[in-house]
């Protein structure tokens, strides 16, 4: 889809839904979640979240995220069962009810990042022993790790904490056997993701998974998988050359919209934010579509014949 067509439909976004007969509605950052006793209906909206608030509505973003997840769920179901019951609409996933585990399963294939919780920040500050793995001396930022590593963090706390599996057991968050199973499966999923992404010219750098237990207590992959919102991707063909020159890798960049807000307001404290420039929103939409097409190998196809909510209601009726 070209940028002119996106600009033409810049206002055709799914901001929120109020669908009837699907159960109790809960609102997440990006998704509207309808909970009934036997299933959960997840509707991916076009809300774009940053600074703990919604900063823009990005055309087609919800569909792109949902369809990327659908691709990866299908391509990893031999590793672990997932929560997908059906995908009745490009923006909707119907899932089975699972009890979420209290951690996010984060897997990293490269030593990178700038936040206080990033692997590179800890390493630069002298940390080598991370509990379940030890990193060698002399590593450089953005270097590939000898093996992918598992760095889980808490999920239901005000500020997420990175904990080793041993600390998770010691704090009584999860049993030893369960966290070991989560680690094994998460690394298998990540390796599969890296293999497939590499054939598409991408490096899957790091990601987070969410797991739950189904009605039989069986481990199940839930939420989303390998989307550009839960994962970091770099371009594979220029990585080594740029690394050798001490340059940052080429990556799927959503940061430019965040930076615009930081330069034009105080996004954490201002009550009302300025409206995001339409050309930046259109460019972000274009990038989401590009990564969808790169990963799935399919052209992104949006149904322009009906409104988004109308289309969702019609598809759910079917």
C-alpha positions in Angstrom: 0.0 0.0 0.0 1.5 3.3 -1.0 1.8 6.4 1.2 -0.7 8.4 -0.8 -3.4 5.9 -0.2 -2.6 5.8 3.5 -2.8 9.7 3.6 -6.1 9.5 1.9 -7.4 7.3 4.7 -5.6 9.0 7.6 -8.9 9.5 9.5 -10.2 6.0 8.9 -9.0 4.5 12.1 -10.4 2.2 14.8 -10.2 4.2 18.0 -12.4 2.1 20.2 -15.2 -0.5 20.0 -18.4 -1.2 21.9 -19.4 -4.6 20.6 -22.5 -6.2 22.1 -23.0 -9.8 23.3 -19.3 -10.6 23.6 -19.0 -10.3 27.4 -17.4 -7.9 29.8 -15.3 -5.2 28.1 -11.8 -4.4 29.3 -9.6 -1.8 27.7 -5.9 -2.3 27.2 -3.4 0.1 25.7 -4.0 -1.1 22.1 -6.7 -3.7 22.4 -10.3 -3.9 23.5 -10.8 -7.2 25.3 -14.2 -8.9 25.7 -14.3 -11.6 28.3 -17.0 -14.3 28.4 -16.9 -17.5 30.4 -15.8 -19.7 27.5 -13.7 -17.3 25.3 -12.0 -14.0 25.0 -12.4 -11.7 22.0 -9.4 -9.5 21.4 -9.9 -6.5 19.1 -6.7 -4.7 18.0 -7.5 -1.0 17.6 -5.3 1.6 15.8 -4.4 3.3 19.1 -0.6 4.0 19.4 0.6 4.1 22.9 3.8 5.8 24.4 4.6 7.7 27.6 1.9 5.6 29.3 -0.8 7.2 27.1 -2.3 7.2 23.6 -0.4 9.6 21.4 -1.9 8.9 18.0 -4.2 6.7 15.9 -2.3 4.9 13.1 -4.4 3.7 10.2 -4.3 -0.1 9.7 -2.0 -0.7 12.7 -4.5 -2.9 14.5 -5.0 -5.2 11.5 -1.3 -5.4 10.9 -0.4 -6.4 14.5 -3.2 -9.0 14.6 -2.3 -10.5 11.2 1.4 -10.7 12.1 0.6 -12.5 15.3 -1.7 -14.8 13.4 1.2 -15.7 11.0 3.6 -16.4 13.9 1.0 -18.4 16.0 0.5 -20.6 12.9 4.2 -21.1 12.4 5.0 -22.0 16.0 2.1 -24.2 17.0 4.2 -27.3 16.7 6.4 -25.9 19.5 3.6 -25.0 21.9 -0.2 -24.8 21.8 -1.5 -21.2 21.6 -4.7 -19.5 22.7 -6.1 -18.9 19.1 -9.6 -20.2 18.5 -10.3 -18.3 15.4 -9.5 -15.0 13.5 -12.9 -13.9 12.2 -11.7 -10.5 11.1 -8.3 -8.9 10.3 -8.5 -7.0 13.6 -10.0 -9.7 15.8 -8.7 -12.8 17.5 -11.0 -15.1 19.4 -9.0 -16.9 22.1 -9.5 -19.6 24.7 -9.5 -18.5 28.4 -6.2 -19.1 30.1 -4.8 -18.0 33.5 -1.9 -15.7 32.7 1.5 -16.3 34.4 2.8 -13.4 36.5 5.9 -12.9 34.3 6.9 -11.7 30.9 9.2 -14.1 29.2 11.8 -11.9 27.6 14.4 -13.5 25.2 17.4 -11.7 23.8 19.7 -12.7 21.0 21.9 -9.6 21.0 23.4 -7.4 23.7 21.7 -4.0 23.1 19.4 -1.4 24.4 19.6 1.9 26.2 17.0 1.7 29.0 17.9 0.9 32.7 16.7 -2.7 32.3 18.5 -3.4 29.0 21.2 -6.1 28.9 23.8 -3.6 27.5 23.2 -1.1 30.3 23.8 -3.9 32.9 26.8 -5.2 31.1 28.3 -1.7 30.6 27.9 -1.2 34.4 30.0 -4.3 35.0 27.4 -7.1 35.5 28.4 -10.5 34.0 26.5 -13.1 36.0 22.7 -12.9 35.4 21.8 -16.0 37.5 20.9 -18.4 34.7 23.7 -17.3 32.3 27.1 -15.6 32.5 28.4 -13.3 29.7 32.0 -13.2 28.6 34.3 -10.2 28.9 35.0 -7.9 26.0 31.5 -7.8 24.4 30.4 -4.8 22.3 27.0 -3.1 22.0 24.7 -4.8 19.4 26.9 -7.9 19.4 25.2 -11.3 18.9 25.2 -13.4 22.1 26.7 -16.9 22.0 23.2 -18.2 22.6 19.8 -16.5 23.2 19.3 -15.7 26.8 16.1 -15.7 29.0 15.6 -12.5 31.1 12.1 -12.7 32.5 10.5 -9.7 34.3 7.5 -9.2 36.6 4.2 -8.2 35.0 1.6 -7.2 37.6 3.8 -4.7 39.6 3.9 -0.9 39.2 7.5 -1.1 38.0 8.5 -4.3 36.2 11.6 -6.0 37.7 14.0 -8.2 35.8 14.5 -11.4 37.8 16.5 -14.6 37.2 14.5 -17.8 37.2 16.0 -18.7 40.6 14.7 -15.4 42.0 11.3 -16.0 40.6 11.2 -19.4 42.4 12.6 -17.9 45.6 10.0 -15.2 45.6 7.2 -17.8 45.2 6.0 -16.3 41.9 6.3 -19.6 40.1 7.3 -23.3 40.7 10.8 -24.4 39.5 9.4 -26.9 36.9 7.1 -24.3 35.4 9.7 -21.5 35.0 12.1 -24.1 33.5 9.4 -25.1 31.0 8.7 -21.5 30.1 12.4 -20.8 29.6 12.9 -23.9 27.3 9.8 -23.0 25.2 10.5 -19.3 25.0 14.0 -20.0 23.6 12.7 -22.5 21.1 10.1 -20.0 19.9 12.8 -17.3 19.6 15.1 -19.5 17.6 12.2 -20.4 15.2 11.4 -16.7 15.0 15.1 -15.9 14.2 15.2 -18.6 11.5 12.1 -17.4 9.7 12.9 -13.7 10.1 16.4 -14.2 8.6 14.9 -15.8 5.4 12.9 -12.5 5.1 16.0 -10.3 5.4 15.4 -9.5 9.1 17.1 -10.2 12.4 14.8 -10.9 15.3 16.9 -9.2 18.1 14.8 -9.7 21.2 11.1 -10.2 22.1 8.7 -10.8 24.9 6.2 -13.7 25.2 3.3 -14.1 27.5 2.1 -17.5 28.7 -0.9 -18.8 30.5 -2.3 -22.1 31.8 -5.3 -23.6 30.0 -8.2 -25.3 31.8 -6.1 -28.4 32.1 -3.1 -26.5 33.5 -1.2 -26.9 30.3 1.3 -24.2 29.3 -0.2 -22.0 26.4 1.2 -19.1 24.4 -1.1 -16.1 24.8 -1.3 -12.4 23.9 0.8 -11.7 20.8 3.9 -13.0 19.2 6.8 -11.4 17.2 5.0 -8.3 16.4 6.9 -5.0 15.9 5.3 -3.8 19.2 6.7 -6.8 21.2 9.9 -7.4 19.3 13.0 -5.6 18.0 13.9 -6.2 14.3 17.1 -5.2 12.5 17.8 -5.4 8.8 20.1 -8.4 8.2 22.0 -7.5 5.1 23.6 -4.4 6.6 24.1 -5.6 10.2 27.6 -6.9 10.1 29.1 -4.0 8.1 27.5 -1.5 10.4 28.5 -3.4 13.5 32.1 -3.5 12.2 32.0 0.3 11.8 30.6 0.8 15.3 27.3 2.1 13.7 23.8 1.4 15.0 22.0 -1.3 13.0 19.2 -0.4 10.6 16.0 -1.1 12.4 12.2 -0.9 12.2 11.8 2.5 13.7 8.8 3.8 15.6 10.9 6.2 17.6 10.5 9.2 15.3 7.0 9.8 16.5 8.0 9.6 20.2 10.8 12.0 19.5 8.5 14.5 17.9 6.3 14.5 21.0 9.3 14.9 23.3 10.5 17.9 21.2 7.0 19.6 21.0 5.5 19.1 24.5 6.0 17.4 27.9 4.3 14.1 27.1 4.5 12.8 30.6 2.9 15.8 32.3 1.0 17.9 29.8 -2.8 17.3 30.2 -3.5 17.8 26.5 -1.0 16.7 23.8 -0.7 18.4 20.4 -2.0 16.4 17.5 0.5 14.1 15.8 1.5 15.5 12.4 -0.5 13.5 9.7 2.6 13.0 7.6 4.4 11.3 10.5 1.4 9.1 11.3 1.1 8.1 7.6 4.8 7.2 7.5 4.4 5.1 10.7 1.5 3.3 9.1 3.5 2.6 6.0 6.3 1.1 8.1 3.9 -1.2 9.9 2.5 -2.4 6.6 6.0 -2.9 5.2 7.1 -5.1 8.1 3.8 -7.1 7.8 4.5 -7.7 4.1 8.1 -8.5 4.7 7.4 -11.1 7.4 4.3 -12.8 5.9 5.3 -12.5 2.2 1.7 -11.3 1.5 0.5 -7.9 0.2 -1.5 -6.0 2.8 -5.2 -6.0 1.7 -7.7 -3.7 3.5 -11.4 -3.9 2.8 -12.4 -0.3 1.8 -16.0 -1.3 0.9 -17.3 -0.8 4.5 -16.5 0.9 7.7 -14.1 -0.9 10.1 -16.6 -1.3 12.9 -19.3 -2.4 10.5 -16.9 -5.0 8.9 -16.0 -6.3 12.4 -19.7 -6.7 13.4 -20.5 -8.4 10.1 -17.5 -10.8 10.4 -18.4 -11.7 14.0 -22.0 -12.4 13.0 -20.7 -15.0 10.5 
